[in-house]
Amino acid sequence: MACFKKASIAASILLLSQQVFAGDSVTIYTTREPKLIEPILESFTEQSGIKVNSIFVKEGLLERVKAEGTTSPADILMTVDIGNLVDLVEAGLTQPIDSEELKKHIPENLRDPNGNWFALSLRDRVLYAASDMSIDSFSYEDLAKPEFKGRVCIRSGQHPYNIGLIAAMIEHNGPEKTEQWLRDVKNNLARKATGGDRDVARDILGGICDLGLANAYYVGKMKNADAGSEERQWGDAIKVIRPSFSQSPNQGTHVNISGAGIALNAKEKENAIKLMEYLVSEKAQSLYAKSNYEYPVRKGVELDPIVASFGQLNIDAISLTDIAKHREEASKLVDKVGFDN
């Protein structure tokens, strides 16, 4: 009888410890480099007492979660690019949540209408221009002007950053005008559409081109690099202008996002929502802004001085969900005009 009681007590203690651990943790699958988000997750744990198990999934996030099924330990799925978030939703791997805190701080066009995903930081697609160019305003359509023939650098048209922009162009101007725009921009290229965003700045410094499209946060990294380093020289060679779509009523700049949603089979849904809400807190958004040079989704957050020097970001008001619908069409147009050839 005594042995039975001891075994029963031991089992109860084990069950209780499992419940306590489960209640004080949350697991996040993320395609973001650990060093970019660890300070934010550590801050959340310090404030809430909830441990964050962060699992870096460099590639194949959707495939992994789908293969794990109901046994998946993932509570939150975090990734970059609106296309990746929409793919997770369409694969049935997320669940809708209704959070007043998230809706309060994340504009309607930067979240799923059903609450399946939410933007956490912004990546504005901007113009890199040679620092000595006399240019103060710009539209994305301007990149196709004949005056820029042989003066433009850009990465592959099939890269998600550019597919997102082209998809937005389709939403604004329609497929026919977008196709002609792609043809004209291709004719203006100083070199093959290849490399990365920082290579645009590198090639402007090298005199290969005078301007190009790239993400703004790379400039924060370059201009804050060590004095005398290659990256610092690239950053010092350019200035940033935030373009708009010429037909846009609000003259908004195209943004892509980093974002997240709650996994369909989340075991710790309550803690997952708490973490999601923390990620849009003023403290977390400030960490995003100062360590990653990404633009905060929450208004009123202090920016890194370099990012602040780019001026106010007026975001294109079109819903990211509507833009994402044109991704396949955008990709086909890139191939049709031979943009990357």
C-alpha positions in Angstrom: 0.0 0.0 0.0 2.8 2.4 0.9 4.6 1.6 -2.3 1.4 2.4 -4.3 1.1 5.7 -2.5 4.7 6.7 -3.2 4.3 5.7 -6.9 1.1 7.7 -7.1 2.7 10.8 -5.5 5.7 10.5 -7.8 3.4 10.3 -10.8 1.5 13.3 -9.6 4.7 15.3 -9.1 5.9 14.4 -12.6 2.5 15.4 -14.1 2.6 18.6 -12.2 6.1 19.5 -13.3 5.2 18.8 -16.9 2.2 21.0 -16.7 4.2 23.8 -15.1 6.9 23.6 -17.8 4.3 23.5 -20.5 2.5 26.5 -19.1 5.7 28.5 -18.9 7.0 28.0 -22.4 6.3 28.6 -26.0 7.9 27.3 -29.1 8.6 29.3 -32.2 9.7 28.1 -35.6 11.5 30.9 -37.4 13.3 31.4 -40.7 14.9 34.5 -39.2 18.6 34.4 -38.2 18.7 33.7 -34.5 20.9 36.7 -33.7 18.2 39.0 -35.2 15.5 38.0 -32.8 17.2 36.5 -29.7 17.5 39.8 -27.9 13.7 40.3 -28.3 12.8 36.8 -27.2 15.1 37.1 -24.2 13.4 40.4 -23.2 10.0 38.7 -23.4 11.2 35.9 -21.1 12.6 38.3 -18.6 9.3 40.3 -18.5 6.9 37.4 -18.6 8.7 34.4 -17.1 7.7 32.4 -20.2 10.6 30.4 -21.8 10.9 30.7 -25.5 12.1 27.6 -27.4 13.4 29.1 -30.7 14.0 26.7 -33.6 15.7 28.1 -36.6 14.4 26.6 -39.8 16.5 28.0 -42.7 14.5 26.4 -45.4 11.4 24.3 -45.8 9.3 25.7 -43.0 6.0 24.9 -44.6 7.1 21.4 -45.5 8.4 20.7 -42.1 5.3 21.8 -40.2 3.1 19.9 -42.7 5.1 16.7 -42.2 5.0 17.0 -38.4 1.2 17.3 -38.4 -0.5 17.2 -35.0 2.8 16.3 -33.4 4.5 19.6 -34.3 5.8 21.4 -31.3 5.5 24.8 -33.1 3.3 27.4 -31.5 4.3 30.3 -33.6 5.5 30.4 -37.2 7.7 33.4 -38.1 9.1 34.2 -41.5 9.8 37.0 -43.9 8.0 38.0 -47.1 4.2 38.2 -47.4 4.2 35.3 -49.9 5.6 32.9 -47.4 3.0 33.9 -44.8 0.1 33.5 -47.3 1.5 30.1 -48.3 1.3 28.9 -44.7 -2.3 30.1 -44.5 -3.3 28.5 -47.7 -1.7 25.2 -46.6 -3.9 25.2 -43.6 -1.0 25.5 -41.1 -2.2 28.5 -39.2 -5.2 29.4 -37.1 -7.1 32.7 -36.7 -6.8 34.7 -33.5 -8.6 37.7 -32.3 -6.3 40.0 -30.5 -7.3 43.6 -29.8 -3.7 44.5 -28.9 -2.4 43.3 -32.3 -5.3 45.0 -34.2 -4.6 48.2 -32.2 -1.0 48.5 -33.3 -0.9 46.8 -36.7 -2.7 48.6 -39.6 -5.4 46.6 -41.4 -3.5 46.4 -44.7 -0.6 44.8 -42.8 -2.5 41.8 -41.3 -4.6 39.0 -42.5 -8.3 40.0 -42.4 -9.1 36.7 -40.6 -6.2 37.0 -38.1 -4.0 34.2 -39.5 -0.9 36.4 -39.8 0.4 39.8 -38.6 3.2 42.0 -39.7 5.9 42.6 -37.1 8.3 44.8 -38.9 8.5 46.5 -42.3 11.0 46.3 -45.2 10.5 49.3 -47.5 11.7 48.9 -51.1 13.6 52.1 -51.8 15.8 53.9 -54.4 19.5 53.8 -53.9 21.0 56.7 -55.8 24.5 58.0 -56.1 25.1 60.5 -53.3 25.9 63.3 -55.8 22.8 62.8 -57.9 20.4 65.7 -57.9 17.2 63.8 -57.1 14.8 64.4 -54.3 11.6 62.5 -55.2 10.9 59.4 -57.3 8.2 57.0 -58.4 8.7 53.3 -59.1 7.5 54.1 -62.6 10.3 56.6 -63.1 12.9 53.7 -63.2 11.7 53.0 -66.7 12.4 56.5 -68.1 14.7 56.6 -71.1 17.0 59.1 -69.2 18.2 56.2 -67.0 19.2 53.9 -69.9 22.4 52.0 -68.8 22.3 53.5 -65.3 20.2 51.0 -63.3 21.3 48.1 -61.1 19.0 45.6 -59.4 18.9 42.0 -58.2 17.1 39.2 -59.9 13.5 39.9 -60.8 12.5 36.5 -59.5 13.8 37.3 -56.0 10.8 37.6 -53.5 11.7 41.2 -52.8 11.2 42.1 -56.4 8.3 39.8 -57.0 6.5 41.6 -54.2 7.1 44.9 -55.8 6.1 43.7 -59.3 2.9 42.2 -57.8 2.1 45.6 -56.2 2.7 47.2 -59.6 0.2 44.9 -61.1 -2.3 45.8 -58.5 -1.8 49.5 -59.1 -1.3 49.7 -62.9 -2.5 46.4 -64.3 -0.6 43.6 -66.0 -0.1 45.3 -69.4 1.5 48.4 -68.1 3.5 46.4 -65.6 4.9 44.2 -68.5 5.9 47.4 -70.4 7.5 48.8 -67.3 9.6 45.6 -66.8 10.7 45.8 -70.4 11.7 49.4 -70.1 13.6 48.8 -66.8 15.4 45.9 -68.4 16.5 48.2 -71.2 17.8 50.6 -68.6 20.0 48.0 -66.8 23.7 48.7 -66.6 24.4 45.0 -65.9 22.5 41.7 -65.6 19.8 41.6 -62.9 21.7 39.6 -60.3 23.5 39.7 -56.9 22.0 41.1 -53.8 20.7 44.5 -52.6 24.0 45.6 -51.1 25.6 44.9 -54.5 23.5 47.8 -55.9 25.3 50.1 -53.5 28.7 48.4 -54.3 28.2 48.9 -58.1 27.1 52.6 -57.6 30.4 53.1 -55.7 32.2 51.4 -58.6 30.6 53.6 -61.2 28.8 50.7 -62.9 25.4 52.4 -62.3 23.8 55.4 -60.7 20.7 54.1 -59.1 18.6 51.0 -58.3 16.0 49.4 -56.1 16.8 47.7 -52.8 15.6 47.3 -49.2 16.2 50.2 -46.9 17.4 48.2 -43.9 20.6 47.2 -45.7 21.6 50.9 -45.7 21.4 51.0 -41.9 23.8 48.0 -41.8 26.2 49.6 -44.4 26.3 53.1 -43.0 26.7 51.8 -39.4 29.6 49.5 -40.5 33.1 50.1 -39.3 34.7 53.2 -40.8 36.9 52.2 -43.7 35.2 48.9 -44.3 33.9 47.9 -47.7 30.3 48.0 -46.5 30.8 51.5 -45.0 32.2 52.7 -48.3 29.2 51.3 -50.2 26.8 53.0 -47.7 28.6 56.3 -48.0 28.3 56.2 -51.8 24.5 56.3 -51.8 21.5 58.2 -50.6 18.1 56.8 -50.0 14.8 58.0 -51.5 11.5 56.4 -50.7 9.6 56.1 -54.0 5.8 55.8 -54.4 3.5 54.5 -57.1 2.6 57.4 -59.4 -1.0 56.3 -59.5 -1.2 55.8 -55.8 -3.7 58.2 -54.1 -1.6 58.3 -50.9 1.8 58.3 -52.7 2.8 55.3 -50.6 6.0 53.3 -50.6 5.9 49.5 -51.2 6.8 47.5 -48.1 7.3 43.8 -47.5 7.3 42.4 -44.0 8.5 40.0 -41.4 5.5 38.5 -39.7 4.1 35.6 -37.8 1.0 33.6 -37.1 -0.2 31.0 -34.6 0.4 27.4 -35.7 -2.7 25.3 -36.3 -1.6 22.6 -33.8 -0.2 25.1 -31.2 0.0 23.4 -27.8 0.6 26.7 -26.0 -1.8 29.0 -27.8 -2.3 31.4 -24.9 1.5 31.9 -24.5 1.9 32.2 -28.2 -0.6 35.1 -28.3 1.2 36.7 -25.4 4.5 36.6 -27.3 2.9 37.9 -30.5 1.4 40.8 -28.5 4.8 41.5 -26.9 6.5 41.6 -30.4 4.4 44.7 -31.2 5.1 46.3 -27.8 7.0 49.6 -27.8 10.1 47.9 -26.3 10.2 45.0 -28.8 9.6 47.3 -31.7 12.4 49.5 -30.6 14.7 46.5 -30.5 13.7 45.6 -34.0 14.3 49.2 -35.2 17.7 49.6 -33.6 19.3 46.2 -34.0 17.9 45.2 -37.4 17.3 48.6 -39.0 13.8 47.4 -40.1 11.0 49.9 -39.8 8.7 49.3 -36.9 5.1 48.4 -37.6 4.0 50.2 -34.5 3.8 54.0 -34.7 5.8 56.3 -32.5 8.8 54.0 -32.0 12.2 55.7 -31.9 14.2 54.8 -35.0 17.9 54.3 -35.6 19.3 57.7 -36.6 20.4 56.4 -40.1 16.9 55.1 -40.8 15.3 58.2 -39.4 17.4 60.3 -41.8 15.5 58.7 -44.7 12.4 60.7 -43.7 8.9 59.7 -43.0 7.7 56.3 -44.4 4.3 56.6 -46.0 3.2 53.1 -46.6 1.3 52.0 -49.7 -2.2 51.5 -48.5 -3.0 48.5 -50.7 -3.5 45.3 -48.6 -0.6 42.9 -48.7 -3.1 40.1 -49.2 -4.2 41.7 -52.4 -0.6 42.2 -53.5 0.2 38.5 -52.7 -2.5 37.4 -55.1 -0.4 38.6 -58.0 2.8 36.8 -57.2 2.4 34.0 -59.8 1.5 36.6 -62.4 4.5 38.7 -61.5 6.8 35.8 -61.8 5.5 34.9 -65.2 6.0 38.4 -66.4 9.6 38.4 -65.3 10.2 35.3 -67.4 8.1 36.6 -70.3 10.3 39.8 -70.8 13.5 37.9 -70.0 14.3 40.3 -67.2 17.0 38.1 -65.7 18.6 37.0 -69.0 
